[in-house]
Amino acid sequence: MKLLVLLIALPLLAADPPAFGAWNQAALQTRVMAAKLDAHQVGLESMGNWGNHSLELVHRAGNGQAEVHSNRVDIITVLAGEGTLIIGGTMVEARTTGTGEIRGKSITGGTSHKMAPGDVFHIPAKLPHQMLVPKSLVFQVVKVTSR
């Protein structure tokens, strides 16, 4: 009988697999707000990288640069604050800043989308995008390598 109880309890004692991650809302908020803002008024907290995808928490306290990722998709979930996402159009003063990464001053001719808590945006690779943030915006972004 004791052996049967032990066998039933074993799965309850098992550890989570190495690639598993779970964070509650309070932990996410604490970590992202502790991230130091850089010269572009953005604080970034990497939550993990799992080969073809990663999770980042981002706090913006001002407008972002225009950007294009050659082979990465951004899936953005707004957690707090508000802003405007500009997509498409043409980047102004575009320059390569890293492998597959292009940044620019702004975007002309794009379309605007309001950003508010709970909103989710899927930004495919090669699509110019920029966030305009009047005060503060906190979001999580899943970055997925595309082929």
C-alpha positions as CSV (number, residue, x, y, z in Angstrom):
1,M,0.0,0.0,0.0
2,K,2.8,2.4,0.9
3,L,4.4,1.7,-2.5
4,L,1.2,2.6,-4.3
5,V,0.9,5.9,-2.4
6,L,4.6,6.7,-3.3
7,L,4.0,5.9,-7.0
8,I,1.0,8.1,-7.1
9,A,2.8,11.0,-5.4
10,L,6.0,10.8,-7.6
11,P,4.6,12.9,-10.4
12,L,3.7,15.6,-7.9
13,L,7.3,15.8,-6.9
14,A,8.7,16.1,-10.4
15,A,10.5,19.3,-11.4
16,D,9.4,21.5,-14.3
17,P,11.2,20.9,-17.6
18,P,14.2,23.2,-18.2
19,A,12.6,25.2,-21.0
20,F,9.4,25.9,-19.0
21,G,8.8,29.5,-17.7
22,A,6.1,31.0,-15.6
23,W,5.8,34.5,-14.2
24,N,3.0,36.1,-12.3
25,Q,1.9,39.7,-13.0
26,A,3.6,41.1,-9.9
27,A,7.0,39.6,-10.9
28,L,6.6,40.9,-14.5
29,Q,5.8,44.4,-13.3
30,T,8.6,44.5,-10.8
31,R,11.2,43.3,-13.3
32,V,10.2,45.5,-16.2
33,M,10.0,48.7,-14.0
34,A,13.5,47.9,-12.6
35,A,15.0,47.9,-16.0
36,K,17.2,51.0,-16.5
37,L,16.0,53.3,-19.3
38,D,18.6,53.9,-22.0
39,A,19.2,56.9,-24.2
40,H,16.2,56.0,-26.3
41,Q,13.9,56.0,-23.2
42,V,13.5,52.2,-23.3
43,G,14.2,49.7,-20.5
44,L,14.5,46.0,-21.6
45,E,14.4,42.9,-19.5
46,S,15.1,39.6,-21.2
47,M,13.0,36.8,-19.7
48,G,14.6,34.0,-21.8
49,N,15.8,32.7,-25.1
50,W,14.7,29.3,-26.4
51,G,16.4,29.0,-29.8
52,N,13.9,30.2,-32.3
53,H,12.0,32.5,-29.9
54,S,12.6,34.8,-27.0
55,L,10.5,36.8,-24.5
56,E,11.3,40.4,-23.5
57,L,9.6,42.8,-21.2
58,V,9.8,46.4,-22.4
59,H,9.1,49.8,-20.7
60,R,9.1,52.8,-23.0
61,A,9.0,56.3,-21.5
62,G,9.1,58.0,-24.9
63,N,8.9,57.5,-28.7
64,G,10.9,54.6,-30.1
65,Q,13.0,54.5,-33.2
66,A,11.6,53.2,-36.4
67,E,12.8,49.6,-36.9
68,V,12.7,46.6,-39.2
69,H,13.7,43.0,-38.4
70,S,14.8,41.0,-41.4
71,N,14.1,37.6,-40.0
72,R,12.2,38.1,-36.7
73,V,8.5,38.4,-36.0
74,D,7.4,40.5,-33.0
75,I,4.2,39.5,-31.1
76,I,3.5,42.3,-28.7
77,T,1.0,42.3,-25.8
78,V,0.4,45.7,-24.1
79,L,0.5,45.4,-20.3
80,A,0.1,49.0,-19.2
81,G,0.0,52.5,-20.5
82,E,-0.9,53.7,-24.0
83,G,0.7,54.6,-27.3
84,T,0.4,54.4,-31.1
85,L,2.0,51.8,-33.3
86,I,2.9,53.0,-36.8
87,I,3.4,50.2,-39.4
88,G,4.4,50.1,-43.0
89,G,5.5,53.2,-44.9
90,T,9.1,54.2,-45.4
91,M,11.8,54.6,-42.8
92,V,13.5,58.0,-42.6
93,E,17.3,57.9,-42.3
94,A,17.4,54.1,-42.2
95,R,20.7,52.5,-41.1
96,T,21.8,48.9,-40.3
97,T,22.5,48.6,-36.6
98,G,23.1,44.8,-36.4
99,T,22.6,41.6,-38.3
100,G,19.1,41.7,-39.7
101,E,18.3,44.9,-37.8
102,I,17.6,48.3,-39.3
103,R,16.7,51.5,-37.4
104,G,15.6,54.9,-38.5
105,K,14.5,58.3,-37.2
106,S,10.8,57.8,-38.1
107,I,8.3,56.4,-40.6
108,T,6.5,58.3,-43.3
109,G,3.3,57.0,-45.0
110,G,2.6,54.3,-42.4
111,T,-0.7,53.5,-40.8
112,S,-1.5,54.2,-37.1
113,H,-2.9,51.8,-34.5
114,K,-3.8,52.8,-30.9
115,M,-2.1,50.6,-28.2
116,A,-3.9,50.0,-24.9
117,P,-3.7,47.3,-22.1
118,G,-4.8,43.9,-23.4
119,D,-4.1,44.7,-27.1
120,V,-2.0,42.2,-29.0
121,F,-0.1,43.0,-32.3
122,H,1.6,40.6,-34.7
123,I,4.4,42.4,-36.6
124,P,5.8,40.2,-39.4
125,A,9.5,40.3,-40.4
126,K,10.5,43.0,-42.8
127,L,7.6,45.3,-41.8
128,P,8.7,48.8,-40.7
129,H,7.2,49.8,-37.3
130,Q,7.6,52.5,-34.7
131,M,6.0,53.1,-31.3
132,L,4.9,56.7,-30.3
133,V,4.6,56.9,-26.6
134,P,3.3,60.1,-25.0
135,K,4.0,59.1,-21.4
136,S,4.6,55.4,-20.6
137,L,4.0,52.0,-22.2
138,V,4.8,48.6,-20.8
139,F,4.6,45.5,-23.0
140,Q,5.9,42.1,-23.5
141,V,7.2,41.0,-26.9
142,V,7.8,37.4,-28.1
143,K,10.4,37.5,-30.8
144,V,10.2,34.6,-33.2
145,T,12.8,33.8,-35.8
146,S,11.1,33.4,-39.2
147,R,12.4,31.5,-42.2
